[in-house]
Amino acid sequence: MHALLSLDPAPPVGLASPREHIRQVALQMFVELGFHAVSLRQLAGAVGMQAGSLYNHIESKDALLFELIEAYESDLCQALPSGSAVERDPLKALNTFIRTHVTFTDAQRQRWLLARLEYRCLAPAHQAPILALRDQVAARLAYILKAGIEQHRFARVSVSAMVPCMLAMLNEISSWHSPGSTLSLGASIGLHTQMIHAVLQPQSTPPEQPMSPNLEQAASTGPR
């Protein structure tokens, strides 16, 4: 990971409120240094406050970590397709889920890293709602797969086995892909879409639309 450029007091970004500025700086410091390695005194110095003044804007360091992770997990869940869009076209919803999940985690790389690396630092009472949000993401994917199976668009796979495998695959793209990679993000999305399609391809009846789009076409609305 890149080292912090500076831990000296920095001005708020744009018109960010003091609370939002604290959240932005804490996100960077927690990812770069690790949650337990960052003291409230260090955080206060980085945002140009006295340590005691932080409590005017945050409840505690633990609560701040929970807020940051919860906001990320909630934003990701809300970005994913659900409801009538899935029932109208499960294949399109599947492609959208793949593209949205990967582009969101790539664009929110620091937030994704914090959620993955520092989740273990949360108290059990804070871990439970995070797991509930992750279960909602899994439920949205399961709903897409079940709709596709019921409409005979997908093969009759084990949804309970397929969902965690797919989510593990999609989450790991952000762990190795970086700007300047030989494979563009759009091409990577297309490649993973093809692999998932290959598993879901019905064996008896051809699908109503191609299950293996061109690598770039599968991510036509994603970044290059």
JOHUGI-V902349 format. One record per residue. N is the residue number from 1. RES is the residue in one letter. SS is DSSP state (H for helix, E for strand, C for the rest). NEAR is the number of other ideal C-beta (glycine too) atoms within 12 Angstrom. Layout:
N_RES_SS_NEAR, N_RES_SS_NEAR
This chain:
1_M_C_17, 2_H_C_12, 3_A_C_11, 4_L_C_23, 5_L_C_12, 6_S_C_14, 7_L_C_23, 8_D_C_13, 9_P_C_17, 10_A_C_22, 11_P_C_16, 12_P_C_21, 13_V_C_17, 14_G_C_9, 15_L_C_9, 16_A_C_17, 17_S_C_15, 18_P_H_22, 19_R_H_23, 20_E_H_22, 21_H_H_28, 22_I_H_39, 23_R_H_34, 24_Q_H_29, 25_V_H_41, 26_A_H_40, 27_L_H_37, 28_Q_H_32, 29_M_H_39, 30_F_H_42, 31_V_H_32, 32_E_H_26, 33_L_H_25, 34_G_C_20, 35_F_H_31, 36_H_H_17, 37_A_H_17, 38_V_C_33, 39_S_C_20, 40_L_H_28, 41_R_H_18, 42_Q_H_28, 43_L_H_39, 44_A_H_29, 45_G_H_23, 46_A_H_33, 47_V_H_39, 48_G_C_20, 49_M_C_26, 50_Q_C_16, 51_A_H_20, 52_G_H_12, 53_S_H_19, 54_L_H_32, 55_Y_H_19, 56_N_H_16, 57_H_C_28, 58_I_C_30, 59_E_C_17, 60_S_C_17, 61_K_H_32, 62_D_H_25, 63_A_H_23, 64_L_H_36, 65_L_H_38, 66_F_H_35, 67_E_H_31, 68_L_H_42, 69_I_H_42, 70_E_H_29, 71_A_H_25, 72_Y_H_36, 73_E_H_36, 74_S_H_24, 75_D_H_23, 76_L_H_37, 77_C_H_29, 78_Q_H_17, 79_A_H_24, 80_L_C_37, 81_P_C_30, 82_S_C_25, 83_G_C_13, 84_S_H_12, 85_A_H_22, 86_V_H_30, 87_E_H_20, 88_R_H_18, 89_D_C_22, 90_P_H_35, 91_L_H_37, 92_K_H_30, 93_A_H_31, 94_L_H_44, 95_N_H_38, 96_T_H_32, 97_F_H_42, 98_I_H_41, 99_R_H_37, 100_T_H_35, 101_H_H_41, 102_V_H_45, 103_T_H_32, 104_F_H_34, 105_T_H_39, 106_D_H_35, 107_A_H_23, 108_Q_C_27, 109_R_H_29, 110_Q_H_30, 111_R_H_33, 112_W_H_33, 113_L_H_28, 114_L_H_40, 115_A_H_41, 116_R_H_27, 117_L_H_26, 118_E_C_35, 119_Y_H_29, 120_R_H_18, 121_C_H_26, 122_L_C_30, 123_A_C_18, 124_P_H_14, 125_A_H_12, 126_H_H_28, 127_Q_H_23, 128_A_H_16, 129_P_H_23, 130_I_H_34, 131_L_H_20, 132_A_H_17, 133_L_H_28, 134_R_H_30, 135_D_H_19, 136_Q_H_23, 137_V_H_37, 138_A_H_32, 139_A_H_23, 140_R_H_34, 141_L_H_41, 142_A_H_30, 143_Y_H_28, 144_I_H_42, 145_L_H_37, 146_K_H_27, 147_A_H_31, 148_G_H_39, 149_I_H_23, 150_E_H_16, 151_Q_C_24, 152_H_C_20, 153_R_C_34, 154_F_C_32, 155_A_C_23, 156_R_C_20, 157_V_C_25, 158_S_C_18, 159_V_H_26, 160_S_H_15, 161_A_H_15, 162_M_H_27, 163_V_H_28, 164_P_H_20, 165_C_H_23, 166_M_H_35, 167_L_H_31, 168_A_H_20, 169_M_H_27, 170_L_H_36, 171_N_H_28, 172_E_H_20, 173_I_H_36, 174_S_H_31, 175_S_H_19, 176_W_H_18, 177_H_C_30, 178_S_C_17, 179_P_C_13, 180_G_C_8, 181_S_C_16, 182_T_C_12, 183_L_C_21, 184_S_C_23, 185_L_H_34, 186_G_H_30, 187_A_H_27, 188_S_H_35, 189_I_H_42, 190_G_H_31, 191_L_H_29, 192_H_H_39, 193_T_H_41, 194_Q_H_26, 195_M_H_23, 196_I_H_38, 197_H_H_31, 198_A_H_17, 199_V_H_27, 200_L_H_36, 201_Q_C_24, 202_P_C_22, 203_Q_C_15, 204_S_C_9, 205_T_C_13, 206_P_C_13, 207_P_C_25, 208_E_C_16, 209_Q_C_17, 210_P_C_18, 211_M_C_29, 212_S_C_23, 213_P_C_28, 214_N_C_17, 215_L_C_24, 216_E_C_23, 217_Q_H_21, 218_A_H_33, 219_A_H_33, 220_S_C_20, 221_T_C_20, 222_G_C_32, 223_P_C_20, 224_R_C_19
